[in-house]
Amino acid sequence: MARPVRGDGSAADRRCRVVALVATTELADAVAPFVGAVSWPAWIWGALVGLGLIAAGIGAAAISLGPVLLWFDRD
């Protein structure tokens, strides 16, 4: 599979990058090993988002239907 190419001929890097804004060099050195550590394909991120939306929908339905279905809340 070919990588997308920019107008200047260089290949576009589509990996997820973690950007750390730090004020001290000690913190920058501590964070450095983790920058760019997660570079999963986009379809994995899409699948994770989809599963999260499904779980959120089920949770919202449970919260919404709870008062309707509970027998002791029939005031």
PDB file with one MODEL, atoms N, CA, C and O in Angstrom:
MODEL        1
ATOM      1  N   MET A   1       0.851  -1.180   0.000  1.00  0.00           N
ATOM      2  CA  MET A   1       0.000   0.000   0.000  1.00  0.00           C
ATOM      3  C   MET A   1       0.893   1.239   0.000  1.00  0.00           C
ATOM      4  O   MET A   1       1.791   1.366   0.833  1.00  0.00           O
ATOM      5  N   ALA A   2       0.647   2.127  -0.916  1.00  0.00           N
ATOM      6  CA  ALA A   2       1.467   3.327  -1.040  1.00  0.00           C
ATOM      7  C   ALA A   2       1.078   4.358   0.013  1.00  0.00           C
ATOM      8  O   ALA A   2      -0.091   4.495   0.373  1.00  0.00           O
ATOM      9  N   ARG A   3       2.080   5.075   0.495  1.00  0.00           N
ATOM     10  CA  ARG A   3       1.825   6.134   1.471  1.00  0.00           C
ATOM     11  C   ARG A   3       1.460   7.415   0.731  1.00  0.00           C
ATOM     12  O   ARG A   3       1.974   7.666  -0.360  1.00  0.00           O
ATOM     13  N   PRO A   4       0.584   8.222   1.308  1.00  0.00           N
ATOM     14  CA  PRO A   4       0.239   9.499   0.674  1.00  0.00           C
ATOM     15  C   PRO A   4       1.474  10.384   0.546  1.00  0.00           C
ATOM     16  O   PRO A   4       2.335  10.408   1.426  1.00  0.00           O
ATOM     17  N   VAL A   5       1.540  11.101  -0.554  1.00  0.00           N
ATOM     18  CA  VAL A   5       2.694  11.957  -0.819  1.00  0.00           C
ATOM     19  C   VAL A   5       2.239  13.405  -0.821  1.00  0.00           C
ATOM     20  O   VAL A   5       1.206  13.745  -1.397  1.00  0.00           O
ATOM     21  N   ARG A   6       3.025  14.258  -0.167  1.00  0.00           N
ATOM     22  CA  ARG A   6       2.736  15.692  -0.134  1.00  0.00           C
ATOM     23  C   ARG A   6       3.148  16.328  -1.454  1.00  0.00           C
ATOM     24  O   ARG A   6       3.755  15.686  -2.311  1.00  0.00           O
ATOM     25  N   GLY A   7       2.810  17.579  -1.596  1.00  0.00           N
ATOM     26  CA  GLY A   7       3.149  18.315  -2.808  1.00  0.00           C
ATOM     27  C   GLY A   7       4.640  18.440  -3.048  1.00  0.00           C
ATOM     28  O   GLY A   7       5.074  18.534  -4.196  1.00  0.00           O
ATOM     29  N   ASP A   8       5.446  18.442  -1.970  1.00  0.00           N
ATOM     30  CA  ASP A   8       6.892  18.584  -2.137  1.00  0.00           C
ATOM     31  C   ASP A   8       7.580  17.237  -2.370  1.00  0.00           C
ATOM     32  O   ASP A   8       8.807  17.182  -2.455  1.00  0.00           O
ATOM     33  N   GLY A   9       6.805  16.149  -2.474  1.00  0.00           N
ATOM     34  CA  GLY A   9       7.379  14.840  -2.752  1.00  0.00           C
ATOM     35  C   GLY A   9       7.671  14.005  -1.528  1.00  0.00           C
ATOM     36  O   GLY A   9       7.969  12.817  -1.654  1.00  0.00           O
ATOM     37  N   SER A  10       7.594  14.601  -0.325  1.00  0.00           N
ATOM     38  CA  SER A  10       7.865  13.835   0.890  1.00  0.00           C
ATOM     39  C   SER A  10       6.611  13.066   1.301  1.00  0.00           C
ATOM     40  O   SER A  10       5.491  13.507   1.046  1.00  0.00           O
ATOM     41  N   ALA A  11       6.806  11.937   1.925  1.00  0.00           N
ATOM     42  CA  ALA A  11       5.683  11.107   2.353  1.00  0.00           C
ATOM     43  C   ALA A  11       5.037  11.709   3.598  1.00  0.00           C
ATOM     44  O   ALA A  11       5.727  12.197   4.493  1.00  0.00           O
ATOM     45  N   ALA A  12       3.724  11.670   3.644  1.00  0.00           N
ATOM     46  CA  ALA A  12       2.984  12.180   4.801  1.00  0.00           C
ATOM     47  C   ALA A  12       3.044  11.151   5.925  1.00  0.00           C
ATOM     48  O   ALA A  12       2.803   9.966   5.697  1.00  0.00           O
ATOM     49  N   ASP A  13       3.359  11.593   7.114  1.00  0.00           N
ATOM     50  CA  ASP A  13       3.415  10.711   8.274  1.00  0.00           C
ATOM     51  C   ASP A  13       2.096  10.825   9.021  1.00  0.00           C
ATOM     52  O   ASP A  13       1.833  11.846   9.655  1.00  0.00           O
ATOM     53  N   ARG A  14       1.262   9.789   8.955  1.00  0.00           N
ATOM     54  CA  ARG A  14      -0.075   9.829   9.527  1.00  0.00           C
ATOM     55  C   ARG A  14      -0.149   9.170  10.899  1.00  0.00           C
ATOM     56  O   ARG A  14      -1.248   8.971  11.417  1.00  0.00           O
ATOM     57  N   ARG A  15       0.964   8.831  11.489  1.00  0.00           N
ATOM     58  CA  ARG A  15       0.934   8.199  12.803  1.00  0.00           C
ATOM     59  C   ARG A  15       0.534   9.207  13.875  1.00  0.00           C
ATOM     60  O   ARG A  15       0.800  10.403  13.760  1.00  0.00           O
ATOM     61  N   CYS A  16      -0.104   8.699  14.909  1.00  0.00           N
ATOM     62  CA  CYS A  16      -0.537   9.538  16.029  1.00  0.00           C
ATOM     63  C   CYS A  16       0.685   9.971  16.829  1.00  0.00           C
ATOM     64  O   CYS A  16       1.461   9.129  17.280  1.00  0.00           O
ATOM     65  N   ARG A  17       0.855  11.246  17.004  1.00  0.00           N
ATOM     66  CA  ARG A  17       1.977  11.783  17.768  1.00  0.00           C
ATOM     67  C   ARG A  17       1.474  12.404  19.057  1.00  0.00           C
ATOM     68  O   ARG A  17       0.459  13.101  19.070  1.00  0.00           O
ATOM     69  N   VAL A  18       2.180  12.152  20.124  1.00  0.00           N
ATOM     70  CA  VAL A  18       1.863  12.761  21.412  1.00  0.00           C
ATOM     71  C   VAL A  18       2.728  14.001  21.545  1.00  0.00           C
ATOM     72  O   VAL A  18       3.953  13.925  21.454  1.00  0.00           O
ATOM     73  N   VAL A  19       2.094  15.132  21.759  1.00  0.00           N
ATOM     74  CA  VAL A  19       2.819  16.386  21.875  1.00  0.00           C
ATOM     75  C   VAL A  19       2.844  16.781  23.344  1.00  0.00           C
ATOM     76  O   VAL A  19       1.797  16.907  23.978  1.00  0.00           O
ATOM     77  N   ALA A  20       4.024  16.973  23.875  1.00  0.00           N
ATOM     78  CA  ALA A  20       4.169  17.354  25.279  1.00  0.00           C
ATOM     79  C   ALA A  20       4.723  18.766  25.353  1.00  0.00           C
ATOM     80  O   ALA A  20       5.793  19.056  24.819  1.00  0.00           O
ATOM     81  N   LEU A  21       3.985  19.637  26.019  1.00  0.00           N
ATOM     82  CA  LEU A  21       4.450  20.996  26.257  1.00  0.00           C
ATOM     83  C   LEU A  21       4.961  21.048  27.685  1.00  0.00           C
ATOM     84  O   LEU A  21       4.193  20.885  28.632  1.00  0.00           O
ATOM     85  N   VAL A  22       6.246  21.274  27.837  1.00  0.00           N
ATOM     86  CA  VAL A  22       6.840  21.262  29.169  1.00  0.00           C
ATOM     87  C   VAL A  22       7.663  22.512  29.384  1.00  0.00           C
ATOM     88  O   VAL A  22       8.142  23.135  28.437  1.00  0.00           O
ATOM     89  N   ALA A  23       7.819  22.870  30.661  1.00  0.00           N
ATOM     90  CA  ALA A  23       8.574  24.070  30.999  1.00  0.00           C
ATOM     91  C   ALA A  23       9.989  23.749  31.440  1.00  0.00           C
ATOM     92  O   ALA A  23      10.860  24.617  31.391  1.00  0.00           O
ATOM     93  N   THR A  24      10.235  22.524  31.869  1.00  0.00           N
ATOM     94  CA  THR A  24      11.562  22.171  32.368  1.00  0.00           C
ATOM     95  C   THR A  24      12.156  21.045  31.542  1.00  0.00           C
ATOM     96  O   THR A  24      11.427  20.223  30.986  1.00  0.00           O
ATOM     97  N   THR A  25      13.469  21.007  31.461  1.00  0.00           N
ATOM     98  CA  THR A  25      14.126  19.956  30.686  1.00  0.00           C
ATOM     99  C   THR A  25      14.045  18.604  31.384  1.00  0.00           C
ATOM    100  O   THR A  25      14.053  17.571  30.715  1.00  0.00           O
ATOM    101  N   GLU A  26      13.966  18.586  32.722  1.00  0.00           N
ATOM    102  CA  GLU A  26      13.846  17.317  33.432  1.00  0.00           C
ATOM    103  C   GLU A  26      12.541  16.615  33.072  1.00  0.00           C
ATOM    104  O   GLU A  26      12.511  15.405  32.846  1.00  0.00           O
ATOM    105  N   LEU A  27      11.474  17.388  33.023  1.00  0.00           N
ATOM    106  CA  LEU A  27      10.188  16.811  32.661  1.00  0.00           C
ATOM    107  C   LEU A  27      10.193  16.377  31.201  1.00  0.00           C
ATOM    108  O   LEU A  27       9.624  15.340  30.859  1.00  0.00           O
ATOM    109  N   ALA A  28      10.827  17.157  30.349  1.00  0.00           N
ATOM    110  CA  ALA A  28      10.918  16.789  28.935  1.00  0.00           C
ATOM    111  C   ALA A  28      11.680  15.483  28.763  1.00  0.00           C
ATOM    112  O   ALA A  28      11.294  14.646  27.946  1.00  0.00           O
ATOM    113  N   ASP A  29      12.759  15.298  29.524  1.00  0.00           N
ATOM    114  CA  ASP A  29      13.529  14.055  29.444  1.00  0.00           C
ATOM    115  C   ASP A  29      12.730  12.870  29.985  1.00  0.00           C
ATOM    116  O   ASP A  29      12.857  11.753  29.484  1.00  0.00           O
ATOM    117  N   ALA A  30      11.905  13.114  31.007  1.00  0.00           N
ATOM    118  CA  ALA A  30      11.094  12.039  31.576  1.00  0.00           C
ATOM    119  C   ALA A  30       9.986  11.608  30.621  1.00  0.00           C
ATOM    120  O   ALA A  30       9.620  10.433  30.589  1.00  0.00           O
ATOM    121  N   VAL A  31       9.451  12.543  29.847  1.00  0.00           N
ATOM    122  CA  VAL A  31       8.343  12.260  28.937  1.00  0.00           C
ATOM    123  C   VAL A  31       8.842  11.737  27.590  1.00  0.00           C
ATOM    124  O   VAL A  31       8.085  11.081  26.875  1.00  0.00           O
ATOM    125  N   ALA A  32      10.076  12.006  27.234  1.00  0.00           N
ATOM    126  CA  ALA A  32      10.609  11.694  25.907  1.00  0.00           C
ATOM    127  C   ALA A  32      10.409  10.249  25.465  1.00  0.00           C
ATOM    128  O   ALA A  32      10.075  10.038  24.299  1.00  0.00           O
ATOM    129  N   PRO A  33      10.590   9.236  26.318  1.00  0.00           N
ATOM    130  CA  PRO A  33      10.401   7.862  25.831  1.00  0.00           C
ATOM    131  C   PRO A  33       8.970   7.537  25.408  1.00  0.00           C
ATOM    132  O   PRO A  33       8.747   6.610  24.630  1.00  0.00           O
ATOM    133  N   PHE A  34       7.997   8.299  25.919  1.00  0.00           N
ATOM    134  CA  PHE A  34       6.600   8.008  25.617  1.00  0.00           C
ATOM    135  C   PHE A  34       6.077   8.785  24.414  1.00  0.00           C
ATOM    136  O   PHE A  34       4.995   8.474  23.916  1.00  0.00           O
ATOM    137  N   VAL A  35       6.800   9.768  23.942  1.00  0.00           N
ATOM    138  CA  VAL A  35       6.350  10.566  22.802  1.00  0.00           C
ATOM    139  C   VAL A  35       6.452   9.707  21.553  1.00  0.00           C
ATOM    140  O   VAL A  35       7.518   9.174  21.241  1.00  0.00           O
ATOM    141  N   GLY A  36       5.360   9.576  20.852  1.00  0.00           N
ATOM    142  CA  GLY A  36       5.328   8.770  19.638  1.00  0.00           C
ATOM    143  C   GLY A  36       5.270   7.279  19.903  1.00  0.00           C
ATOM    144  O   GLY A  36       5.460   6.486  18.981  1.00  0.00           O
ATOM    145  N   ALA A  37       5.011   6.872  21.151  1.00  0.00           N
ATOM    146  CA  ALA A  37       4.999   5.448  21.486  1.00  0.00           C
ATOM    147  C   ALA A  37       3.777   4.735  20.911  1.00  0.00           C
ATOM    148  O   ALA A  37       3.855   3.556  20.568  1.00  0.00           O
ATOM    149  N   VAL A  38       2.653   5.437  20.805  1.00  0.00           N
ATOM    150  CA  VAL A  38       1.432   4.819  20.294  1.00  0.00           C
ATOM    151  C   VAL A  38       1.233   5.257  18.854  1.00  0.00           C
ATOM    152  O   VAL A  38       0.928   6.418  18.582  1.00  0.00           O
ATOM    153  N   SER A  39       1.407   4.327  17.945  1.00  0.00           N
ATOM    154  CA  SER A  39       1.205   4.643  16.529  1.00  0.00           C
ATOM    155  C   SER A  39       0.397   3.521  15.890  1.00  0.00           C
ATOM    156  O   SER A  39       0.889   2.797  15.025  1.00  0.00           O
ATOM    157  N   TRP A  40      -0.846   3.391  16.326  1.00  0.00           N
ATOM    158  CA  TRP A  40      -1.726   2.364  15.794  1.00  0.00           C
ATOM    159  C   TRP A  40      -2.372   2.857  14.509  1.00  0.00           C
ATOM    160  O   TRP A  40      -2.462   4.064  14.286  1.00  0.00           O
ATOM    161  N   PRO A  41      -2.823   1.939  13.663  1.00  0.00           N
ATOM    162  CA  PRO A  41      -3.528   2.337  12.439  1.00  0.00           C
ATOM    163  C   PRO A  41      -4.847   3.038  12.765  1.00  0.00           C
ATOM    164  O   PRO A  41      -5.419   2.855  13.839  1.00  0.00           O
ATOM    165  N   ALA A  42      -5.303   3.828  11.827  1.00  0.00           N
ATOM    166  CA  ALA A  42      -6.526   4.609  12.042  1.00  0.00           C
ATOM    167  C   ALA A  42      -7.738   3.718  12.280  1.00  0.00           C
ATOM    168  O   ALA A  42      -8.637   4.102  13.028  1.00  0.00           O
ATOM    169  N   TRP A  43      -7.786   2.536  11.666  1.00  0.00           N
ATOM    170  CA  TRP A  43      -8.962   1.683  11.840  1.00  0.00           C
ATOM    171  C   TRP A  43      -9.073   1.180  13.273  1.00  0.00           C
ATOM    172  O   TRP A  43     -10.180   0.930  13.750  1.00  0.00           O
ATOM    173  N   ILE A  44      -7.951   1.028  13.967  1.00  0.00           N
ATOM    174  CA  ILE A  44      -8.016   0.616  15.376  1.00  0.00           C
ATOM    175  C   ILE A  44      -8.605   1.737  16.216  1.00  0.00           C
ATOM    176  O   ILE A  44      -9.456   1.495  17.073  1.00  0.00           O
ATOM    177  N   TRP A  45      -8.151   2.977  15.971  1.00  0.00           N
ATOM    178  CA  TRP A  45      -8.719   4.117  16.694  1.00  0.00           C
ATOM    179  C   TRP A  45     -10.212   4.244  16.394  1.00  0.00           C
ATOM    180  O   TRP A  45     -11.001   4.534  17.293  1.00  0.00           O
ATOM    181  N   GLY A  46     -10.603   4.029  15.140  1.00  0.00           N
ATOM    182  CA  GLY A  46     -12.018   4.081  14.777  1.00  0.00           C
ATOM    183  C   GLY A  46     -12.832   3.010  15.481  1.00  0.00           C
ATOM    184  O   GLY A  46     -13.948   3.265  15.932  1.00  0.00           O
ATOM    185  N   ALA A  47     -12.266   1.800  15.575  1.00  0.00           N
ATOM    186  CA  ALA A  47     -12.958   0.712  16.269  1.00  0.00           C
ATOM    187  C   ALA A  47     -13.103   1.023  17.758  1.00  0.00           C
ATOM    188  O   ALA A  47     -14.148   0.751  18.349  1.00  0.00           O
ATOM    189  N   LEU A  48     -12.061   1.589  18.364  1.00  0.00           N
ATOM    190  CA  LEU A  48     -12.142   1.959  19.781  1.00  0.00           C
ATOM    191  C   LEU A  48     -13.199   3.034  20.014  1.00  0.00           C
ATOM    192  O   LEU A  48     -13.955   2.966  20.984  1.00  0.00           O
ATOM    193  N   VAL A  49     -13.253   4.015  19.136  1.00  0.00           N
ATOM    194  CA  VAL A  49     -14.269   5.071  19.263  1.00  0.00           C
ATOM    195  C   VAL A  49     -15.662   4.480  19.087  1.00  0.00           C
ATOM    196  O   VAL A  49     -16.584   4.822  19.828  1.00  0.00           O
ATOM    197  N   GLY A  50     -15.814   3.594  18.108  1.00  0.00           N
ATOM    198  CA  GLY A  50     -17.108   2.953  17.890  1.00  0.00           C
ATOM    199  C   GLY A  50     -17.568   2.150  19.094  1.00  0.00           C
ATOM    200  O   GLY A  50     -18.730   2.233  19.491  1.00  0.00           O
ATOM    201  N   LEU A  51     -16.658   1.369  19.679  1.00  0.00           N
ATOM    202  CA  LEU A  51     -17.008   0.601  20.878  1.00  0.00           C
ATOM    203  C   LEU A  51     -17.358   1.521  22.043  1.00  0.00           C
ATOM    204  O   LEU A  51     -18.263   1.226  22.825  1.00  0.00           O
ATOM    205  N   GLY A  52     -16.638   2.634  22.154  1.00  0.00           N
ATOM    206  CA  GLY A  52     -16.949   3.600  23.203  1.00  0.00           C
ATOM    207  C   GLY A  52     -18.325   4.220  23.022  1.00  0.00           C
ATOM    208  O   GLY A  52     -19.052   4.423  23.994  1.00  0.00           O
ATOM    209  N   LEU A  53     -18.681   4.519  21.781  1.00  0.00           N
ATOM    210  CA  LEU A  53     -20.006   5.080  21.514  1.00  0.00           C
ATOM    211  C   LEU A  53     -21.109   4.065  21.800  1.00  0.00           C
ATOM    212  O   LEU A  53     -22.168   4.426  22.312  1.00  0.00           O
ATOM    213  N   ILE A  54     -20.864   2.804  21.471  1.00  0.00           N
ATOM    214  CA  ILE A  54     -21.852   1.767  21.776  1.00  0.00           C
ATOM    215  C   ILE A  54     -22.037   1.647  23.285  1.00  0.00           C
ATOM    216  O   ILE A  54     -23.168   1.591  23.767  1.00  0.00           O
ATOM    217  N   ALA A  55     -20.945   1.609  24.028  1.00  0.00           N
ATOM    218  CA  ALA A  55     -21.028   1.513  25.487  1.00  0.00           C
ATOM    219  C   ALA A  55     -21.728   2.733  26.075  1.00  0.00           C
ATOM    220  O   ALA A  55     -22.533   2.601  26.997  1.00  0.00           O
ATOM    221  N   ALA A  56     -21.429   3.913  25.551  1.00  0.00           N
ATOM    222  CA  ALA A  56     -22.081   5.131  26.043  1.00  0.00           C
ATOM    223  C   ALA A  56     -23.575   5.106  25.747  1.00  0.00           C
ATOM    224  O   ALA A  56     -24.377   5.538  26.576  1.00  0.00           O
ATOM    225  N   GLY A  57     -23.956   4.608  24.582  1.00  0.00           N
ATOM    226  CA  GLY A  57     -25.374   4.507  24.240  1.00  0.00           C
ATOM    227  C   GLY A  57     -26.119   3.548  25.147  1.00  0.00           C
ATOM    228  O   GLY A  57     -27.239   3.829  25.574  1.00  0.00           O
ATOM    229  N   ILE A  58     -25.495   2.410  25.442  1.00  0.00           N
ATOM    230  CA  ILE A  58     -26.124   1.445  26.355  1.00  0.00           C
ATOM    231  C   ILE A  58     -26.244   2.044  27.756  1.00  0.00           C
ATOM    232  O   ILE A  58     -27.262   1.863  28.425  1.00  0.00           O
ATOM    233  N   GLY A  59     -25.217   2.751  28.197  1.00  0.00           N
ATOM    234  CA  GLY A  59     -25.280   3.408  29.504  1.00  0.00           C
ATOM    235  C   GLY A  59     -26.356   4.474  29.560  1.00  0.00           C
ATOM    236  O   GLY A  59     -27.076   4.580  30.552  1.00  0.00           O
ATOM    237  N   ALA A  60     -26.470   5.268  28.499  1.00  0.00           N
ATOM    238  CA  ALA A  60     -27.502   6.309  28.460  1.00  0.00           C
ATOM    239  C   ALA A  60     -28.895   5.693  28.448  1.00  0.00           C
ATOM    240  O   ALA A  60     -29.809   6.214  29.088  1.00  0.00           O
ATOM    241  N   ALA A  61     -29.062   4.594  27.729  1.00  0.00           N
ATOM    242  CA  ALA A  61     -30.364   3.921  27.710  1.00  0.00           C
ATOM    243  C   ALA A  61     -30.715   3.378  29.089  1.00  0.00           C
ATOM    244  O   ALA A  61     -31.864   3.472  29.520  1.00  0.00           O
ATOM    245  N   ALA A  62     -29.737   2.812  29.779  1.00  0.00           N
ATOM    246  CA  ALA A  62     -29.988   2.285  31.125  1.00  0.00           C
ATOM    247  C   ALA A  62     -30.368   3.399  32.086  1.00  0.00           C
ATOM    248  O   ALA A  62     -31.263   3.232  32.914  1.00  0.00           O
ATOM    249  N   ILE A  63     -29.691   4.534  31.979  1.00  0.00           N
ATOM    250  CA  ILE A  63     -30.005   5.673  32.849  1.00  0.00           C
ATOM    251  C   ILE A  63     -31.397   6.211  32.532  1.00  0.00           C
ATOM    252  O   ILE A  63     -32.150   6.557  33.442  1.00  0.00           O
ATOM    253  N   SER A  64     -31.742   6.282  31.250  1.00  0.00           N
ATOM    254  CA  SER A  64     -33.045   6.819  30.852  1.00  0.00           C
ATOM    255  C   SER A  64     -34.186   5.875  31.202  1.00  0.00           C
ATOM    256  O   SER A  64     -35.253   6.321  31.624  1.00  0.00           O
ATOM    257  N   LEU A  65     -33.971   4.580  31.031  1.00  0.00           N
ATOM    258  CA  LEU A  65     -35.046   3.619  31.273  1.00  0.00           C
ATOM    259  C   LEU A  65     -35.142   3.187  32.731  1.00  0.00           C
ATOM    260  O   LEU A  65     -36.142   2.588  33.126  1.00  0.00           O
ATOM    261  N   GLY A  66     -34.138   3.473  33.526  1.00  0.00           N
ATOM    262  CA  GLY A  66     -34.151   3.073  34.924  1.00  0.00           C
ATOM    263  C   GLY A  66     -35.389   3.510  35.672  1.00  0.00           C
ATOM    264  O   GLY A  66     -36.066   2.664  36.257  1.00  0.00           O
ATOM    265  N   PRO A  67     -35.719   4.787  35.684  1.00  0.00           N
ATOM    266  CA  PRO A  67     -36.915   5.234  36.412  1.00  0.00           C
ATOM    267  C   PRO A  67     -38.212   4.663  35.846  1.00  0.00           C
ATOM    268  O   PRO A  67     -39.184   4.511  36.587  1.00  0.00           O
ATOM    269  N   VAL A  68     -38.252   4.349  34.576  1.00  0.00           N
ATOM    270  CA  VAL A  68     -39.466   3.799  33.964  1.00  0.00           C
ATOM    271  C   VAL A  68     -39.673   2.349  34.382  1.00  0.00           C
ATOM    272  O   VAL A  68     -40.804   1.924  34.615  1.00  0.00           O
ATOM    273  N   LEU A  69     -38.590   1.592  34.477  1.00  0.00           N
ATOM    274  CA  LEU A  69     -38.693   0.158  34.728  1.00  0.00           C
ATOM    275  C   LEU A  69     -38.659  -0.225  36.202  1.00  0.00           C
ATOM    276  O   LEU A  69     -39.021  -1.351  36.546  1.00  0.00           O
ATOM    277  N   LEU A  70     -38.239   0.672  37.075  1.00  0.00           N
ATOM    278  CA  LEU A  70     -38.146   0.327  38.493  1.00  0.00           C
ATOM    279  C   LEU A  70     -39.530   0.349  39.133  1.00  0.00           C
ATOM    280  O   LEU A  70     -40.269   1.325  39.000  1.00  0.00           O
ATOM    281  N   TRP A  71     -39.876  -0.734  39.829  1.00  0.00           N
ATOM    282  CA  TRP A  71     -41.195  -0.852  40.422  1.00  0.00           C
ATOM    283  C   TRP A  71     -41.384   0.047  41.638  1.00  0.00           C
ATOM    284  O   TRP A  71     -42.510   0.453  41.926  1.00  0.00           O
ATOM    285  N   PHE A  72     -40.305   0.371  42.362  1.00  0.00           N
ATOM    286  CA  PHE A  72     -40.456   1.149  43.588  1.00  0.00           C
ATOM    287  C   PHE A  72     -40.450   2.656  43.333  1.00  0.00           C
ATOM    288  O   PHE A  72     -40.498   3.439  44.281  1.00  0.00           O
ATOM    289  N   ASP A  73     -40.393   3.064  42.096  1.00  0.00           N
ATOM    290  CA  ASP A  73     -40.376   4.486  41.761  1.00  0.00           C
ATOM    291  C   ASP A  73     -41.673   4.870  41.051  1.00  0.00           C
ATOM    292  O   ASP A  73     -41.654   5.667  40.112  1.00  0.00           O
ATOM    293  N   ARG A  74     -42.780   4.317  41.486  1.00  0.00           N
ATOM    294  CA  ARG A  74     -44.066   4.530  40.821  1.00  0.00           C
ATOM    295  C   ARG A  74     -44.904   5.616  41.495  1.00  0.00           C
ATOM    296  O   ARG A  74     -46.132   5.549  41.438  1.00  0.00           O
ATOM    297  N   ASP A  75     -44.301   6.590  42.115  1.00  0.00           N
ATOM    298  CA  ASP A  75     -45.047   7.643  42.824  1.00  0.00           C
ATOM    299  C   ASP A  75     -45.830   8.498  41.874  1.00  0.00           C
ATOM    300  O   ASP A  75     -46.513   9.429  42.301  1.00  0.00           O
TER     301      ASP A  75
ENDMDL
END
